[in-house]
Amino acid sequence: MLNHNLLLFFRNIKKHKNSFLINTIGLASGLTCVLLIALWVNDELNVDKFHENDADLYHMMETSEYPGYIEVGETTSGHAGELLKEHMPEIELAVQVGRYPNDATLSTEDQVIRADGRYVSKDYFKIFSFPLLEGNKNKVWEEKNGIMISEKLARILFGSASNAMGKAVDFQHRRTLTVSGVFEDIPNRSSQQFDFVLSFEELAAANSYLREWGSVSTVVYFKMRPGTDISAFNKKIENFIIEQTDYRQGHRKPFLKKYSEEYLYGKYENGIQTGGRITYVKLFSIISVFILIIACINFMNLSTARASRRLKEIGVKKAAGAHRRSLIVQHLTESLAVSFIALFVSLLLVHLLLPEFNRITGKELMLSYNSSTLLWLLGITVITGLLSGSYPALYLSGFSPVDILKGKLQTFGSEVWIRRSLVITQYTISIVLIVSVLVVYKQIEFIQSKSLGYTKDQIIHFDREGKTLDFASMETFLTELEKIPGVVSASSSRTKLADEPWGVGGIEWPGKELRDATEFQHMIVYYDLLEMLDIELLEGRTFSKEFTSENTKTIFNEAAIAYMGLEDPVGKVVNFRGIPREIIGVVKDFHFSSFHENISPMIINMWPERLTKLMVKLEAGKEEETLKAITDFYQTYNPGFLFSYTFLDENYQSLYKAEKRIAVLSRYFAGLAIIISCLGLFALAAFTAERRKKEIGIRKALGQGSTQLSILLSGEFAKLVIVAVFIGLPLAYFLTSDWLSGFAYKIEIKLWYFIVAGVTALLVALLTVGTQTVRAATRNPVESLREE
């Protein structure tokens, strides 16, 4: 039976090559889309879930209640984890993590490299599954001045992991560290990425402020005892910080969140978890399903539309005693065969497209043919085959053999309406995707073009290290930099501006409410930085070398002044962590963080010992030669250190990596959906023209013109697309409005977006069917009538 069905299948392929090609290309395109997105979704869903302690691994977070809103923070005080472990028996292990502020310079006798590091406490490798190739996870910090490095770093510096153990590494050319362990390279599916780790205990010993409740700069993780009720535990620790600080930190409430859920569920609004990357996972999962449905719809439409070509075959079989079940099996076998051929084509396409797909998504995805993958591929192919072949099989096998053989079979109205409904569904999905692409593109364009309130172009930044760590030497360095042709100005900052906001509390002002614990964004600057960034001054002045004691002065943004309710603020005195500071200026609000966030109150201070970045503004059009001159000067002034810089606008662009990737992928998927829909419409138009060729011949013989006939034939499809437009546009408005709600600053959804989408869909459909309708309308009527 199977051999017979396959024989008929190959005969039909030979007889109807065009239909087979359209079906195969459509299904292969749909399956390719599903496979690529499935690889990406699987990778996203498994980030951070490879740790052996995943079920019991939690991150300590905090909510901070301020007037009118609640903020969620990922960091806490450096000793919070230790204290909680002492008081709460549910905690098995506690780990503190601090990030090294800049990339560090590590060197040996013949190698110099920059690497990213972390400060971690002694139990870090006990709770996280980063296997050690060399060293003992229970003894890694017994060596004073020890450093643990990645396998990759070990190969670069010492040739291999085994050669690295016990060897000396020069750290920042300031002290010598000994390699006490080598860990496997951090997998791509880890949200934590680093090249080396140092002892958090040593960091805390050298910086006592880390263990103060007012310092919120440490990440704390816990391994909980199996079976712990986290909801009950969170209620138990809710007032822990309040009690430990005698209500001085009454606005802070800790809670635990499962570590492996943070990557996907990292977005909070007013203290409530509202989504995160999981939104994009769901979005592209839905898109892949929609595109596959569009491809299956093509198959259904073409199969049912061409039913008349197989009616005699079905009638003869039924008259000869064939059961409906055997006919259903035959047609499902054919659809499954097409589906498996399409799978083979799609696998070839996936391998060809995967490098580009990885470039767009920033991942290193691979299609491996293990048992689970093969089972998944088999499942999706069978489902696709059954889905696309089910309706045609049931439809074709349901005809009466007597009606078929007597030629009395007429097209059922239900068949026509189902086919029309499928076309409408196809184009509805396509229209939603077109509008979505337009809205995402315009929002990204808005982000790129909207004034930030400061200038980010032609400005580079690099780490303050080596000789420049000495304040007097840094001043000399900046002075010499400004003498280089092409350098407009040079200054220093605590951050690169596109970093996560650095919050600070302890600000007191006249009229402040006693329980107000609002944290302001804190920007630490050096002379001329505000001028370099073209930040607009509204009142007063900026920091200047013409005045003394500038580190006792402060500047606020207008949002801060409005929040504090200060009138004529210049000259007034506020307390910053117990130290009086005179307000010398007010700057216009600017976007320190991304457009996802509202502009918050900000305090700007001079604090030279906290400056970590050097910034240089270059003259436009002379960047290449100026950078070469700066590199030569840097290597002469700061020997032994690599000059590694980044443009400020690159940091800003990195804030919107996810949105940009969504924009690019959306364009590809929208285009694919439209192409697949057009394939089906093209085939249907060709079939309709063939089926109505006798009618066309008679109409032409009676004098009807080719233009009128073309309009007549195209009109049916135009009506279907118009219906899809009216269904798709409201749906697109709802979906895009929901996506834009994640931005504090966003575009308005304009009517022309929907007009463009509707007109585009209609024009593409008419052009698609136009080739067939014009061909049919211009055909010689004598040929059509003679064939009949």
JOLIN-V24453 format. One line per field, one symbol per residue. ss: DSSP state (H for helix, E for strand, L for the rest). A space follows every 50 residues. Layout:
# JOLIN-V24453
ss=???
This chain:
# JOLIN-V24453
ss=LHHHHHHHHHHHHHHLHHHHHHHHHHHHHHHHHHHHHHHHHHHHHLLLLL LLLHHHEEEEEEEEEELLEEEEELLELLLHHHHHHHHLLLEEEEEEEEEL LLLEEEELLLLEEEELEEEELLLHHHHLLLLEEELLLLLLLLLLLEEEEE HHHHHHHHLLHHHHLLLEEEELLLEEEEEEEEELLLLLLLLLLLLEEEEH HHHHHHLHHHHLLLLLLEEEEEEELLLLLHHHHHHHHLLHHHHHLLLLLL LEEEEEEEHHHLLLLLEEELLEEEELLHHHHHHHHHHHHHHHHHHHHHHH HHHHHLHHHHHHHHHHHHHLLLLHHHHHHHHHHHHHHHHHHHHHHHHHHH HHHHHHHHHHHLLLLLLLLLHHHHHHHHHHHHHHHHHHHHHHHHHHHLLL HHHHHHLLLLLLHHHHHHHHHHHHHHHHHHHHHHHHHHHHHHHHHHHHHL LLLLLLLLEEEEELLHHHHLHHHHHHHHHHHLLLLLEEEEEEELLLLLLL LLEELLEELLLLLLLLLLLEEEEEELLLHHHHLLLLEEEELLLLLLLLLH HHEEEEEHHHHHHHLLLLLLLLEEEELLEEEEEEEEELLLLLLLLLLLLL LEEEEELHHHLLEEEEEELLLLHHHHHHHHHHHHHHHLLLLLLLLEEHHH HHHHLLHHHHHHHHHHHHHHHHHHHHHHHHHHHHHHHHHHHLHHHHHHHH HLLLLHHHHHHHHHHHHHHHHHHHHHHHHHHHHHHHHHHHLLLLLLLLLL HHHHHHHHHHHHHHHHHHHHHHHHHHHLLLHHHHHHHL
